[in-house]
Each structure stands twice: as C-alpha cells, then as structure tokens.
Amino acid sequence: MAVPTLAPSPTAGVPVVPARRTALFALPEMRWAAVALGLFLLGLVAQVAGTPHWLWWALYLACYAAGGWEPGLAGLQALREKTLDVDLLMVVAAVGAAAIGQITDGALLIVIFATSGALEALATARTEDSVRGLLDLAPDTAIRLTADGSEETVRAADLEVGDVLMVRPGERIAADATVIDGGSEVDQATITGEPLPVDKTAGDEVFAGTLNGTGALRLRVDRRAEDSVVARIAELVAQASRTKARTQLFIEKVEQRYSLGMVAATLAVFLIPLLLGDPLQRALLRAMTFMIVASPCAVVLATMPPLLAAIANAGRHGVLVKSAVVMEQLGATTRIAFDKTGTLTRGTPELTEVRCLDEEFTEQEVLRAAAAAEHGSEHPLAAAIVRAARAMDLALPAATEFTARPGRGVSARIDGRTVQVGSPTALLPAIHHDAAAANSHGLTDVGAAAWVSVDELQRKGLTAVVVLVEGRPVGVPAIGDQLRSEAATAVGFAERITGAAPVLVTGDSAHAAARLAAQVGITGVYAGLLPEGKVGVVRELQAGGGRIAFVGDGINDAPALAAADSGIAMGGAGSDLTMQTADAVVVRDDLTAVPAVIALSRRARRVVVANLIIAATFIAALVVWDLAGTLPLPLGVAGHEGSTVIVGLNGLRLLRRAAWQQAGRV
C-alpha cells in the first residue's frame, strides 16, 4: 500500500508524494524552545566553569523568559477561565526555586515544558500539512471529451457527473469514474491497498488519485471531486483527529486536583501561622519550603525520564515514538490490528508457483517462454516473472514481433513460435471450468485444465496468468505478494504480549487475505475494505472494550491509524500522510518491533508507577515534617532534590540495551 514509485507523465501534473511539510523551526513554539534550551546549556556551562555569579544567573533568567512566557501565559488564561493547570504551577514552582537560590532546577523545568509544548505543536502542524497534501494525489486538471469528440482541459474541481474523460498512459485519474472504453492496468494501492495493478476494461470502476498504466482509458465521471474516495479519506483522517479524545499522561489526569490542593495548602501554611502570631518572615519561609517540597517537580520528573528513556531506546532499535504520551498509551494496547499489503507483506509481487498443462513443457520451460515474452513489458507482473527466471539462471531467448495489449497481455515470437502471456479472461474463452463445457465450445481438455488451475490459484488469493504457445495453453504461473519473513513471529509475539489474537484488516480480496492469514496464524480477517470500512472495524473493536493498535503503511490506512488508540506505521515504504498520522513509526521495517515497543511501553509504565510511589513518599514525609515541626529550608530542598535524582536515575535504566532485549523476549 505504499505510494506508487512509477512517476506520472508530465501531463499528469501531480507529485506522487505530497511536498508540503512544516519546517522544523517554522513554528514560533519550536524557536522559543530552542532558544530556551540554548540559554540553559550556556548557563549550565557558565555555572560549572565558575564564571561570575551574575553571568550564569542572567543566562538562566533569559531561559526563564524564553521558555516560560508561553506556558505562563497559557496558565494565566486558564486561570481566567477558573481552571488551574500544571503549566502555571510549573512556572510558579520555577520562580519559587529561583527565589531560594535553586535557579538551575527551575530553568530545567522551564526547558522540559517548553520543549514538550513545541513538539506537540510541530506534530499537529505536520499532520494538518499531510491531510491537505493528500488531496494533491488527484490531478488539478483533466482532459474532458466534448460532444463532437474534441478535447478540452478543465479543472478537476469543475467536473460534473456524466462527463467523459480521456486518461492516457502514465497519467493519474482525476475523478471516481467508470471505464466506458479502452483497457489498462491501474495501480490503486493508495485506495484499496491491493499490491498489484488491477486490469480495467469497460464497466469497471476507477478511483481519483490512482495511476493509469500502459493503456488509454475513456471514463464516465461518477462523483464530483468533493465526493471522491480520496477526498473522503482526507475527511476521515481530519474527523478522527478532531473526535479522538485527547490522551494524557497519568500525572495530567490529576493535575487539576493536585494543583488546587497545593495552592490552597500553601496559602493555609502561610496564613494560619501568620494569623496565630508567627512573624511574617518565618511564616513566608515555611510556606515557601512547603511549596518547594510539595511541588510536582519530582512527580513530573518521575514520569518523564522513564518515558523519554524508553523513547530513546526504541529509537535506537528502529522505532520512532512521537511523544511521551504515545509511549505511555502504547502499553495499554489490548489488541493489534494488522494491515496486509506493505505491513505483513512487502508489497512486492513474486512468482510462487508454475502449473504445467502440457507434457512437452516443464516448469522451467514454461517460465523461460513467459519471461522471454514479458521481457519488454513494463507491467509489475511481467517484472516478477522475469525476476524469477533470472533467479533460476534461465537463459532467455530473444523475442521478436513483441506487442502489448493493455488489460490483456503480451505476445512475441520466441524460437520461431508465437508465445502469449496474459489475463485468463482475455486469452481463454469465458466458459465453465469443466471438460464437457470446454469441448462444447471447441476447447481441448488442456484448455479446461487451464481454467481449473486458474480457479484454484485465484481461490488461494494468487494472481494467475496463462501462457499460450501457438494458441495452446501450456502453463499457468501464479504470482502473489511476498510475505515478510518475520510476519508469523511478530503475530505470535503480538498475541502473547496483548493476550488477544490479532486481526487482519485489508482492502485486498477475501481469498488473498485468507491465504495470508493462514500463513501467519491469524483467524480474525476483515477483507475487501475501503478506508472508511477499516475505520468501522477499528470502532467495532473499540466498542467491545478493547484498546486497539492499528499497524499499516498506506494512504488508505491513514483514517484507521487516526481512529485507533495507537497508530503504528511501517516506515520503509510508508506514505507521507501515514507517517504523519501515526503515533509511532517502525523505521527499519522490522515487524517484530511492533510488539516489542508495546512490551517496552509496559515496562516504562511500571517504572513510572514505582517512581511515583518514591516521589509521593518523599513528598509526604517532607510535608509532614514541615507541618508538624520546623523543616529547615536547605534540608527541604535537599530532600526534594534527592527524590528527584533517585527517580531520574531509576527511569534512566530504560536506556540500557538490555531493556529492549528483555522487551523482545516477553
């Protein structure tokens, strides 16, 4: 389901991959975060180098301003709406840390929050770019035939239902339409996910944005541009992104209550002793100490380092996880849904078997004749046959009088005989698949056997072509998609890690899906689905209480990736839209990395829980000490920083290579 690599003709006027992409520093959030990080690093270097006190303080304060103004402003705006969020609390805590001399810790908090917000803004912007770019798959213009047969170039958006179009070889189709004349093969992997181009003749449906092959087609428009399948894909992605509930880190789910409780408690710690006669300085110092020891700094750092360490470890092993939220949510997956083409398979056609129909021809001789005839063809099936012949070191004789008939096949003179290779429906009479019917139509038993072989192969989910020599069927090569070598292992691993059997969700035919599912050990199969159908399957699985991770690679998978609780894209040949929509990308195209990263996420979640317990214990002990007695401010700071160091180091254990290896053995 990767975007086709065959470039359209110059008249198509449409890039295969959308080009619009938000640059890394095009967003102000990214620029401010980068400035804050740079100032923090300069301040840290100046502090460690023993430069004058005022210099590194000035750098840290500049870091506060660059990275803190935006979350601070957001917090104040939330406060005006009578809500208190952790952004404002973090800024207040950072200012409080600076007030008691712990400006380095405060600056670190500012950098963490500024960077997190910037990455979220960048991810959102790039997803929006990709959704807009999806519509560029359909060409901007089309060639419309008028009543007198002349041609005119019109905007695709102006096409009306019933218009007749001319689509030449190599051009992209401008509208959902029906073929009324001509024949060709159309690569529609972007829409249906089918791994091989589909032969199209009169009466067949074609989709906007798909790529015409070697033949010319006359089409009748069935839908306006805004109603086309490719437009519906873009709308499905946008709709799923809008309606998908905002996922949060565990700590964010309780931030409101914690923030309000901490502010109220700090005010109480300050006002009550003051009203009871405590000196102002003592009451303020106690309240400040309370705010420091009870601030969520340790809790935030207890949460982030394990997740960031897990992200870094996954990245070293070929999985790009886009945020800490995604890393946490991956571990909640209860079931995995796999796409077929380009995910469980490599999306590359390969010869799987050759059936002989004539005793005079062996399998190698059938393949040799077919490859020699197909050598001049551009069709992907022809390329698969030629590759198989070369892999067997077969010497291919020269072909003469080569002709190609789009949608039907090729013919050539090989060793003085006419060899035809092509579609069974084009080269064999359309009769019942039995000898009696064959004889009644003047076809030999060999011809009937050819139909039987074709039928058996198609029921196995393979694409069958027939080879005729001097008009007589001599063999039926079968071509299928290449299964990933690790697919069965990954499926078994996925079932062990989630406790539920994975499902197969594909736009390919039911026969092809069933064949592949049997090879990898999947029993739940949903086949023949357009993009909205895949979204429907995801919603159905979610309605049963499951948290679904969808794994895919094509544009037609993007809506399902957006609708799933976690979307994982195969990045080797994944489309731009898919990789921007997905929450995680398997960069090295190793399918076993999918269950492995889920296992790593679960371990990270366990470390987060342990860290929260450690942080909460320290906070509780220090708060009780401060309230019940007199906790010296330096000791409070030391206890607070000590808990931060402990949870930070505990989280960094997930950076070890062993953490990934252990995840891969679950």
Number of C-alpha atoms within 10 A of each C-alpha: 32 27 22 17 9 11 14 19 15 10 14 22 17 20 16 21 17 19 13 14 16 17 11 11 14 12 15 12 21 22 17 23 27 20 19 29 22 15 24 25 17 17 24 18 13 17 19 10 10 10 12 10 10 10 15 24 19 13 22 28 23 18 29 26 17 21 30 28 16 19 21 20 14 15 21 17 14 15 13 10 9 9 13 21 22 23 23 22 23 24 24 16 24 25 20 19 21 19 12 15 12 15 20 20 16 25 31 20 21 31 24 17 19 27 20 15 15 20 18 14 15 20 17 15 17 21 23 20 19 26 24 17 19 22 20 21 24 28 23 16 20 27 19 23 17 12 9 6 9 9 14 12 11 13 13 20 15 11 21 15 14 14 16 22 26 20 22 20 19 20 25 31 28 31 32 24 26 22 21 17 16 17 23 24 24 24 28 23 26 25 24 24 30 24 26 24 19 17 17 24 20 14 13 14 16 25 26 25 28 28 30 27 28 20 19 19 26 21 28 24 24 21 19 19 23 13 12 19 21 27 21 17 24 21 16 21 27 20 14 18 19 12 10 12 10 8 13 13 16 15 17 14 11 12 17 15 12 20 21 16 12 18 16 12 16 20 16 13 22 22 17 12 17 16 11 8 10 14 11 14 11 13 19 19 17 22 22 22 28 28 22 25 27 26 23 23 23 27 22 23 23 31 28 22 25 31 28 21 19 30 26 17 22 25 17 13 19 17 26 22 23 18 18 21 18 21 28 25 23 28 23 20 22 20 22 28 28 22 28 29 28 28 27 27 22 20 23 16 21 21 24 16 16 19 20 24 23 14 7 9 14 16 17 14 16 24 28 24 29 32 27 25 31 29 20 17 18 12 19 17 24 27 19 19 25 25 16 18 22 13 9 11 10 16 11 18 14 12 22 15 10 18 16 21 13 22 22 21 24 24 24 26 21 22 13 10 13 19 26 29 28 26 18 20 15 13 18 19 15 12 14 13 17 15 18 14 15 21 13 10 13 11 17 17 16 18 22 24 20 26 26 16 22 24 15 13 22 17 16 17 21 23 22 24 24 28 30 21 20 13 13 17 25 26 29 30 25 23 24 25 25 19 22 19 14 14 20 21 14 21 25 17 22 26 18 14 23 18 12 13 19 26 23 22 27 30 26 23 19 17 17 22 24 20 14 24 20 11 11 19 16 20 13 14 17 21 21 18 21 19 25 18 18 27 24 15 18 25 17 12 17 17 10 8 9 18 21 24 28 30 30 33 34 28 29 30 36 33 30 35 31 27 30 26 24 24 28 28 32 28 26 17 21 25 28 27 28 31 28 25 31 28 26 25 29 27 19 14 21 20 22 19 24 26 26 25 29 24 27 28 27 21 22 28 23 14 23 26 15 17 28 20 15 19 27 18 13 19 24 14 13 23 20 13 15 20 13 9 9 11 19 14 18 11 13 21 20 13 17 21 17 15 24 22 15 16 27 19 14 17 25 16 17 25 20 13 13 12 18 22 13 13 19 19 10 13
